[in-house]
Amino acid sequence: MAWLSLVLGGLFEIGWPIGLKNGWTATGLRPGWLIFAALCMMISGGLLLYAQRFIPIGTAYAVWTGIGAVGTFLVGVWLYGDAMSVLRLTSVVLIVAGIAGLKFG
């Protein structure tokens, strides 16, 4: 259950950068997106809080931030046209390898 909570927390970690990106545009503030970001932060942090009761803190935090970083990178490429290159993709693969190493090592 702790690992499931950690993975879900990592997925919610993807939500808050999306909310912040959409929450302030050239046309001004968009409060709904900012509320979405805040809710994602709270849920993500709460799930990390729970997971750290059973998973070592260094492992939990690295996995949580890794899921958030990789997920946000992929969403950026997919939805926002962020750059994709061999070096960037290789870097993401290394993050995923590090997460797997922490889980299975």
C-alpha positions in Angstrom: 0.0 0.0 0.0 2.9 2.4 0.7 4.3 1.9 -2.8 0.9 2.5 -4.3 0.6 5.7 -2.3 4.0 6.8 -3.4 3.3 6.2 -7.1 -0.1 8.0 -6.8 1.7 10.9 -5.0 4.2 11.1 -7.8 1.4 11.2 -10.4 -0.3 14.1 -8.5 3.1 15.7 -8.4 2.7 16.1 -12.2 -0.5 18.0 -11.7 0.8 21.0 -9.9 3.3 22.3 -12.6 0.5 21.9 -15.2 -1.8 23.9 -13.0 0.8 26.6 -12.5 1.6 26.7 -16.2 -2.1 27.1 -17.1 -2.9 29.3 -14.1 -1.1 32.4 -15.4 -1.4 33.2 -19.1 -1.0 36.3 -21.2 -4.6 37.1 -20.5 -4.1 37.0 -16.8 -4.7 34.7 -13.8 -6.9 31.6 -14.2 -7.9 30.8 -10.6 -9.4 27.3 -11.4 -6.0 26.1 -12.6 -4.3 27.6 -9.5 -6.7 25.8 -7.3 -6.0 22.6 -9.2 -2.3 23.1 -8.6 -2.8 23.7 -4.9 -5.0 20.6 -4.6 -2.4 18.5 -6.5 0.3 19.8 -4.1 -1.7 18.8 -1.0 -2.7 15.4 -2.3 0.8 14.6 -3.5 2.4 15.7 -0.2 -0.2 13.8 1.8 0.5 10.6 -0.1 4.3 11.1 0.3 3.7 11.7 4.0 1.9 8.3 4.3 4.4 6.4 2.2 7.4 7.7 4.2 6.0 5.9 7.3 6.9 2.6 5.5 9.6 3.4 2.9 13.0 5.0 3.8 12.8 8.8 3.3 15.6 9.0 0.8 14.0 6.3 -1.4 10.5 7.7 -1.1 11.5 11.3 -1.9 13.7 10.3 -4.9 11.0 8.1 -6.3 8.3 10.7 -5.7 10.3 13.5 -7.4 11.5 11.2 -10.2 7.9 10.3 -11.1 6.9 14.0 -11.0 10.0 15.0 -13.1 9.6 12.4 -15.7 5.8 12.7 -16.0 6.0 16.5 -16.2 8.7 16.2 -18.9 6.5 13.9 -20.9 3.4 16.1 -20.5 5.5 19.1 -21.6 6.6 17.3 -24.8 3.2 15.9 -25.5 0.9 18.9 -24.6 3.1 22.0 -24.7 5.6 21.3 -27.5 8.6 21.2 -25.3 11.8 20.1 -27.0 12.6 16.4 -27.4 16.1 15.3 -28.3 18.2 12.2 -27.9 20.1 13.7 -25.0 16.9 14.8 -23.2 15.3 11.4 -23.7 18.4 9.6 -22.6 18.4 11.8 -19.4 14.8 10.8 -18.7 15.7 7.1 -19.2 18.5 7.5 -16.6 16.0 9.0 -14.1 13.7 6.1 -14.7 16.6 3.7 -14.2 17.5 5.4 -11.0 13.9 5.1 -9.7 13.9 1.4 -10.6 17.2 0.9 -8.9 15.9 2.5 -5.7 12.7 0.3 -5.8 14.4 -3.0 -6.6 17.9 -2.4 -5.2 
